[in-house]
Amino acid sequence: MAKVNKGRAYAKALLNELNISGPGDPRSVATELQLDNNELDVQGFDGGLVRVKGTPLAAIIVRDSIREVGRKNFTVAHELGHFVLPGHDMCGAVCGPSDIGNWGDATQELEREADEFAAELLLPSQYAGPRFKSEPPSLGIIQTVADESNASLSATAWRYCDLVSERCAIVWSKKGKVSWYKPSPEFGFYLKRGWEIAKGTQAWECFSGTRTHTSPEPVGAQLWLDERVVLEGAVLWEHSIGLPNYESVLSLLWIKDRIERYSDYDEPETEEIDPYRFDSLRKRP
């Protein structure tokens, strides 16, 4: 039985209870839940949830110097997740940059649940799924949906791979190395954290400042994937953009055609049977 995604399930239930069908406005949701929401000049953390002990009252604090509106919205939604989700009442009062939207750290279970809650709240499946599928895979449609939803680009990219049926993966690289990646269920390949970004990729060109990219382009599959498991000369499609404020690059990888050497769908060659023998030597040489 598939494990229930608790963060996503509670966000869906809350959106249904509040009769919200499109992207949720986290500040309006906070008001509905009678939570104060404040942007303050604070240092050392991005967001916090201050509870009043013994009561259902709480306040959300967001660092006012966060540049992107989408990042602020995601932070508010993340703290809403800590307020709503069971078992989160004992988690820390403040969340630093590495706690919010850090999709690469699977060890922080409560923070991941709050992230999944925030992603579903800002980008509900019934809204985001059809929007993502309306165009071929590219960071262009991801950016468009992020802008429409006032959601962060990284959260929108993560949701993209949750909801599309293409063989895609999102890769976040920092300082020339893979920090985290999110594959769609159909992607079928593994990328290791810490791998060096290879020369010849769009991502490498973003880090080196040699080119910017407005659309996906074919690149050698072995530049991203273990060459031992891909066909010689195989290509995948890559679209990467630089995020200089984070010293990072966001990449979308898309596999259009089969590139793997071996597949679970490959049928083993059947050995011809000699119809005139009925013993252990029945198979013809």
C-alpha positions, -999 to +999 in steps of 0.1 A: +000+000+000+014+034-010+023+057+019+000+086+024+016+120+020+005+136+052+014+172+044-004+170+010-035+153+025-040+179+052-036+208+027-062+192+004-086+188+034-080+224+044-086+238+009-118+217+007-130+229+041-124+266+031-139+260-004-108+271-022-104+255-057-075+275-071-041+285-056-044+292-019-035+326-005-016+317+026-022+350+043-060+347+038-058+311+051-040+323+081-067+349+088-094+322+084-075+302+111-073+333+133-035+335+131-017+368+131+008+372+102+037+396+105+067+406+084+095+417+108+131+428+106+146+396+121+179+379+115+189+342+116+157+327+104+132+330+075+099+321+093+086+312+127+054+301+144+048+315+179+022+296+198+003+307+229+006+278+253-026+262+263-047+279+235-053+274+198-038+309+192-005+315+173+013+340+151+034+336+120+066+357+116+083+361+082+117+378+077+108+410+058+141+411+038+133+380+018+135+392-018+110+371-037+072+373-030+070+336-039+095+327-012+076+348+014+044+331+005+059+297+007+074+305+041+039+316+054+024+284+040+052+263+055+045+278+090+008+271+084+017+235+079+034+234+113+003+249+128-021+224+111-002+192+110-005+167+139+027+161+158+042+195+149+033+212+181+066+203+196+088+213+167+111+244+169+096+279+170+117+292+141+128+278+107+160+288+090+166+289+052+178+253+053+145+242+069+121+257+043+120+244+008+151+224+013+139+195-008+172+177-007+172+170+031+151+139+037+162+136+073+140+165+085+106+147+084+086+175+100+101+201+078+094+180+047+058+175+057+054+213+062+070+218+027+046+193+011+017+210+029+028+244+016+033+231-020-002+216-021-017+248-005-001+271-031-004+247-061-034+224-056-033+193-077-066+200-095-053+234-106-016+229-112-018+195-129-038+207-160-017+239-162+016+219-163+003+195-189-009+223-212+026+227-227+056+205-235+081+203-206+102+234-200+111+258-172+089+283-191+056+267-180+070+261-145+079+298-142+045+309-156+026+288-130+049+300-102+040+336-112+003+329-115+003+312-081+027+335-063+047+304-054+084+300-052+101+286-084+117+257-065+083+246-050+066+249-084+093+228-100+090+202-073+052+200-079+058+198-116+075+164-112+047+153-088+020+159-113+032+154-149+034+120-166+065+128-186+100+113-179+113+145-162+135+155-133+142+188-116+178+193-105+190+221-081+227+226-083+247+249-061+283+260-067+287+236-095+274+205-077+240+187-075+223+197-042+190+178-048+168+164-075+132+154-079+122+128-105+088+122-119+076+086-112+084+077-148+119+092-149+137+059-140+172+072-133+192+082-102+213+113-097+237+115-068+240+146-045+274+161-048+280+152-085+299+178-104+280+195-132+296+184-164+309+207-191+287+206-221+254+210-201+233+241-200+238+241-163+276+243-167+272+272-191+249+290-165+276+285-138+304+297-161+283+326-174+290+317-210+253+314-221+217+319-209+190+296-221+154+303-231+143+268-241+152+231-238+181+217-259+193+182-265+225+172-246+244+139-242+226+118-217+259+106-202+266+142-191+239+138-165+235+101-160+258+071-155+272+063-189+270+026-180+232+025-180+225+047-210+228+038-247+258+051-266+250+085-282+217+088-263+204+123-256+180+140-232+165+175-232+178+200-207+165+235-198+186+253-171+184+288-157+209+306-134+198+318-099+227+341-090+211+352-057+214+316-045+246+308-063+225+280-079+211+267-112+177+251-117+176+224-144+147+205-160+157+172-176+133+155-200+137+121-216+117+120-249+128+086-262+143+055-246+179+060-236+185+031-211+206+001-221+183-022-202+146-020-193+122-040-172+100-042-203+127-060-223+116-096-229+143-122-226+149-142-258+130-174-257+150-205-264+137-227-292+121-260-281+128-293-298+093-308-300+107-343-303+125-345-270+109-346-235+140-346-212+166-321-199+180-319-234+148-307-250+162-272-257+180-271-290+216-259-289 
